[in-house]
């Protein structure tokens, strides 16, 4: 794979980069930090919510109208705050129940990079896949994109679980997915976190198999590590997931917790902020779990690592994952895991029973049984936690992710130079 003879100047694009919840902000922060540590010059272009970045990484804010912020989502801003036609399109799409951010961010990024194309060697897109990316390619800048998993899977699961008019609303919300598929098929280099995700992206988006490279994600072992000085809290379960997303299976976990609560003293901490009065909060009330379930949000990685390390069992009940950072973070803390046999999760956690128990998604009875078995077997929890920690050390570090990513990025630059008839970079 060709390498440039000087550090790379990378423009890393992320249409939203929530720092502590969801994979996009986590990916952007750790990848950019490790690329900078390797000597590369990294500038992150991001819409709201903006990422937390480490020293040595530059942030260029690409502000939207922030229509989906946590404090007041779906609120139309005053007309005086609208800046141009892109803002008007963003509001109009929200009014008609769509999700415009991938498209509108890509246009704003295109505007910035046209003006500053000479400042960068390569553009690395973090699953925006908006039509603006095609315009960036047209400027001659080499481009690499990371696709964590095809959002067609999210759309299919949410539409299947919706009823009546909700189905129409879900299809409208996910209308941006067709654009993402069209853009993905035009990308010359696609990075994915797992072989499972690669297979899904080829099938769902029609991306050429030859364009896809697997680069697993990593974990910050400075924050996520065992804490032998702090004993786990008896009966404590932890889940890191978007509480209101059907894809993440939190409803299944709540039902399993309700069953366990009839047999033993258990408590569940969900790292997420559910919509007030939304489906997750209503289910908690229906199951009489108010005194058993706690929702936590806004914590940093060190606090999350402590929370995971103090749990007796971590749970990933998703219906699908393209990789699953929450699973790897729990494993890095030496916390035994119960997870769904879905998507890339088996690929990440290994054989059933080694570092994790694998169960079928959507089955609260089976989930409750698996959690209960682990709660009753301290020796097995210890063995699984040790196996999980060793698996992380061997496979999932951010430095390895950055090295592999830099190699693929250098390859994209070399291929672009070959297409342009310029001399390839020295090996």
N, C-alpha and C positions, 0 to 999 in steps of 0.2 A: 504494500500500500504506500503510495507516495506521501512524503511529508514535506511541508514548506521549509525553507531554510531560515525562517524567522518565526517568532510567535504568531499565532493566528489572531486576527482581529474579528471577533465573533459578535454578531447582533443576535441576541436570543429573544425571541418573541413569545409573549404569553398574554392572551387576551384577558385573563383574570388570574390572580396569583395569591389566593387566600393563604396566609402564612401557616396556620396551624390546623386546618381542617380541609381535607381534600388533597389530592395528590399533586395538583398543578403547582401551587406555591412551594410545597416541599421539594419537588423535583427541581424547580428553577433555582431555589436557594442553594441546594447542595451541589448540583451540577456546576453552577456558575462559580461557586467557591473553589471547587476542586480543579476546574479548568484554569482559574486564575493562579492557583497554587502550582500548576504545571508550567506557568509562565505565559499563558495566553491572556490577551486583553479582551475582556467580556463586558458588553453593555447590554443590559436587560431593558427591553421595551415592553411595558406592561400597562394594561388598563387597571381600573379598580376592581377588587381590592388590591392594593400594591403589595409586593412581596417584602419580606425582611431579607436584606442582603448583607453579606459579610464584607469586611474591609477588602479593598482591591477590586470590587465589582461596581460598575457604574449603573445607576438607574436612570432611565429616561421615561418619565411619566407620559403616557398617552391617554389623557383623560377622556372618558365617555361621560354621559349624563348620570352614570351610576344608578340606573333605574332599579337595580335588584339588590341594593344594599340591605344589610341586616336591620338597620334602624327603621327604615320606612320603605319597604319594597313596593314596587308598582305605583309609585307616586310620581305624578307628572310635575316636572320642575317649572317654575315661572318662565314665561316666554323670553324674558330678558337674559336667561341663562343659555338659551339655544345659540349656538355659534355659527352653524352652517347647515347645509342640506343633509349632511350625514346625521347630525343630531335630530333633525326633523324626521328622517327615515327611522331612526331608533325609536322615537316616541310613537310614531305611527304603527310600527310593528308591535310595540308593547300594547297599544290600544286594541290591536286586532289579535291578541293572545299569542303572538309569536315570540321568538327569542332571537334578537338581532345581533348580539354581541360578537360572535365570530366574524360575521360579515362586516360590521361597521368597524371593528378593531382592525381588520385586515386592510381596509381602505385608509384608515388613519396611519397605519404602519407604512403602507405604500407611499403615502405623501411624504412621510419623514425620510424614508430610505431613498426615494428618488433624489431628494435634496442632499443626502449625505452618503451616496453610494460609494464615493471614493474613500470613505473612512473605514470600510469593512472588507474583509476577504470572503466572508461567508455569512449567510443568514441561516439560523437554526430556529425553526418554528416549533413551538410546543402545542401541537394539536389545535391550532386555530383553524387551518384548512378553509380559509375564506378566499373569495375570488381575488382579493387584493394580492394574495401570494403569487398568482399567475402574473400579475403586473410586476411584482418584484423580480420574478424569474426573467421577465422580458428586459429588465435593465442590464442583464448579463451577470448579476450576482449569483454565484453558486448557492444552492439551497438544499438544506437537509431538514426533514420534518420528523418529529417524534409523534407516533400515534400510540397512545396507551391501550386503547381498544376502540373498536368501531361503535359509535353511539347508536347505530341501528339496533344493537342488542338492548340498550336501555329503552329505546322507543318500543320495541316489540314487547318487552316485559310489562312496561307501564300501560300500553294500550290493552294488552290481554287482561290486566287486572282492573281496568277502568270499566265503567258501565254507562249505558245511555249516552247522554250528551258529553260526558267526560271524555269519551273516546274521541270525539271530534276535537275537543280542546287539546288532548294529548297529541293528536296528529298535527295540529296546527303548531303547537309549541316546538315539536321536533322537525318542523319543515326545513330547518337549516341543514339537516343531515344529508339531503340530496346534494346540496352544494359541497359538503365535505367529501362525499364520495367522488364527485367530479374532479375536485382539486387533487385529492389523493392520487387519482389515476395519472395525473400529470407530473407528479413528483419523481425526480430522478433517484433520490435516496431516502428511504424510510427506515427509521429506527423503531423497534418495538421491544417491549420488556420481556416477552416470553414467546416460546414456540406456539403455545395455544393462541396467543393474541395474533401472531403472524398468520396462522391458519385462518383465523376469523376475519382478519383484514383483507386477505386475498379473496376469501369467499364473499364477504359482505360488500366490500368497496370495489372489488375487481382490480386491485393493485397487482402489478406484475410481481411474481415470486422473486425474480432476479433483482428487484429494486429493494427488497426487504432484508434488513440485518437485525438479528436479535442481540440486544444489549440489556441485560437485567438491570433493575434498579438497585439502589443501595440503601444503607441505613447509617445514621450518625451514631457510631458506637460510643462517642463521648457523652451522649445523652441517654442512649438506650443500651443498658447493660445491667447485669444482675446486681442486686444490692443485698448481699448476704447479711449485712448488719441490721436490716429491717425485715422482720418476719412478715410473711403474707397475712393479710387479714382473713380470718376464717369465714368461709362462705362468700367471699367477695368475687364477683364476676365483673369483667370490664369488656366493653365493646367500643371500638372507634369507628363510627360510621355516620353518614348523613341520615338523621333519624327519620325524615319524612320521605325518603326515596324508597319506593318499593323494591328497587334493585338490590338494596343493601340488606333486606331481610330482618330489619329491626322488629317488625311486628311478629315474626316467627319467634324471635328471641324473647320478646315480652310474654308470649303465650307459654313458652317453655319455662320462663322464670315463674309464672303464676303456678304452673304445675309443681315445680320444685318447692315453692313456698308452702305447699300443703304438706310437705314431707320433712322439711328441714329449715334451718335459719340461713337464708341466702339474701344477698343484696346485689344489685346491679348498678354499675356506673356506666352511662352512655356518654361518650365524648362527642357531643353535638348540641346544637340549639334547635329544638323542634319549634315549629310554628305555633304560637300561642293559640290554643283552641283547635289546633289542627288534628289530623288523623292519629298521630302518635300520642299526643296528650289525651285525646278522647279514649284511646285504647287502654292507656294506663289507668284511667278512671274506671272503665268498664271491668277491668281485671282486678280492681282494688289493690293496685300496686303503689300507691302514692308513698307509702312508708318503706317501700323496698327499692324503688328506682330513683336514681339521681342523674340529672343531666348536667354536664360540665362543659363550658366553652371558654375560649379566650386564654387557655393556658399555654405556656411555652413548651418547648421540647423536653427540657429538663423535668418540668412538672409532670408531663405526660409519661416520661420514662419512669418516674417514681410511682405514678399511679399504676402503670402496667406491672412493675416489679412487685407491688404490694398485693396484687390480685392472686387468688389461688388458681383461677382459670381465666384465660382470655378467649373471646368468642368472635369469629368472623362468619356471620350467618348469610352471607350474600348469595344471591341467585347467579351472579356472574362477577368475575374480576379479570381484568386484563393482566394484572400482576398481584396486587394487594400489599401495599406498604404497611397497613395496620398489622397484617400477619407477620411480616418480617420484623417490625418494631417490637411486637410481643415476643417473638422468638429471641431477639437480641437481648431482651431483659431476662431470658431464662424462664419465661412464664409458659406453662403448658397450655396448649391451644386446642380448641374444638372449632372446626371450620367446615364449610360446605365443600363437597366434592363437585366443584363447579369452575368453569373457565380455567384460568391458569393456577388456581390455588393448589391442586395436587402437585403441579410442577414446582411450585415455590416451596411447599412445606415438606415434600418427600413422601415416602410410603406411609400409609395409614398405620398409626400406632407408634411411629418413631419419634417425630417431633410434634405431631398433632394427631388428633382423632378426626377422621373425615366422615361426614354424614351427608345424606341427601338434603339439598336445599328445600325449604318450605315445609319441613316436617317437625312440628314442635315436640311431638312425643319422642322421636328419635333424638332430637337435640337435647331434650331434658334428660333422657337416659344416659347419653354420653357424658354430659356435664356431671350428673350425679355419680357416675362410676368413678370419674376422676376425683371428685370431692371426697369420696370414700377411700381413696387409695393414695396416701401420701408418698409412698415409695415410688409408685408409678409417676406421680407428678414430678418428683425430683429427677427421675431418669429422663422423662420427656423434656424437661426444662434444660438439662445438660445437653441433650442431643440437639435441641433447637439452637442453643447458643453456639455450639460447634458448627452447625450448618451455616449459620450466618457468617461466622468468621471465615469460612472456606469459600463462600459464594457471593456475599452481598455487601461490598464496601463501596462507598462513593468514589474513592480514588480509582478503583478498577473501572467503575462506570465512566469516569471522566477520561481515563486513558483510552478506553475502547471507543468512546464518542469522538475524541480528538482524531483517532485513527480513521474513523469513517468520514469525518468532516474533511480531513486532508485528502482522502480518496475522492470526495465530491469535487474539491477544488481542482485536483489533477484531471478528473474527467471533463470538467468544464473547460479547462485550458486546452485539452486535446480537441474538444469539439470546436473551439475557437481557432484552432491551428497554432496555438502558442506553445512554446516549449514546456513540457511537463516539469513539475517540481522535482528536485533531486530526491532520490530515495534516501 
